[in-house]
């Protein structure tokens, strides 16, 4: 039986990923930095997983979006809409 691939991110996940990357670049936050901020939360995410999420290779679920947004000091709406 062939291995199943994770579904590619949809347009909302891709837009959120773009906005998250923009904030990370603006604030000079690396994937490792962000992962460290998330390590002690209810939603730890590895740098490798963050890379897949912020590149649009994998969809961002709501819990991940909440955790990432909070760690970056932005709202979920800002992450989705680019209002930062």
N, C-alpha and C positions, 0 to 999 in steps of 0.2 A: 504494500500500500504506500503510495507516494506521501511524502511529508507535506503537511498543510502549511502554507505561507500565511503570515499575519496580513490582514487586510491593509492596503495602503491607506494613508491618511486622507480624509475627505477635506473639502475646502475650508471648513471651520477650523479643523486641527492645523491645517497648513497656515492659515492666517494667524492663529494663536502662536504657532511656532515662530513665524516671522517676527511678530511683535515681541515675543520673549527674547529672541536673539538680538533684536534691536536694543532692548533694555539692558541685556547682558553686556553688549558692546559699549553702550553709553556709560554704564557703571563699572566697566572693566571687571566683570564677574566671569570667571571661567566655569567650565562644566564641573571641575573638581570643587571650586568654591561653592557653587550652588548645591552640589551633592552633599558637601559638608554641612551646609545650612539645613538640609533636609534629613540628615542622618538621625537626628534625635526627635523627629516628628512622627506622626502616625503614618506618614507616607514617605519612607526613605526611598531614594531613587539613585542608582549608581550613575557614575559619569557616562558609562557606555549606554545605559538606557536613556539618559538625558540627551545624549547625542542623537539617538534614533528618534526621540520625540521632537527635538528642536530642529531636526533636518527634514521632518515630514515623512520619514520612513515608517513611522508608527503613529497611530492616532493617540491623541492625548485624551484620557478620560477625565470626567469632572473632578474626581478626587485628586488626580495628579495636577490638573489645572489650578485647583484651589491651593494646593501645597506650594506649587511653583510660584504662583502669583503672590502669595503671602510672603514667601521667602525673598522675593524681589521687591516687596513693598508696593505692590500694585493690586488692583482689584481684578477679579475674574473678567468683569466687563471690559476693563482696559486691555487685558490680554487678548480678548476676542475682537474688540473693536479698534484697537490701536489708539485709544484715548489715554495718553500717558502724560 
